[in-house]
Amino acid sequence: MQEKHVEQALQKAVRQAGGHAYKFTSPGTNGMPDRLIILRGGKLGFVEVKAPGKKPRPLQARRLQQLQDMGFIATWIDHPDQIQSVIDAIQTT
């Protein structure tokens, strides 16, 4: 399975939850997560999507930690089985 398949599954699941999974780019700031997840009720989180078995690069891990330190849900996934738990975490913040 490729990263794009995990990313497509994430987009589909977020849409089914009534939200949006925007491709997130931040010019001039490397290592930002791939997707900005926006759910109803003003809930949002950041998700770095990796191919199965892959992990974030050190800079990506630092960016996720920076976002977590600011109080956001910021995580990475490498398998579609992880998607629902991420959506649940964002919804309950």
Secondary structure, DSSP 8 states (H G I E B T S, - for coil): --HHHHHHHHHHHHHHTT-EEEE---TT-TT--SEEEEETTTEEEEEEE--TT----HHHHHHHHHHHHTT-EEEEESSGGGHHHHHHHHHT-
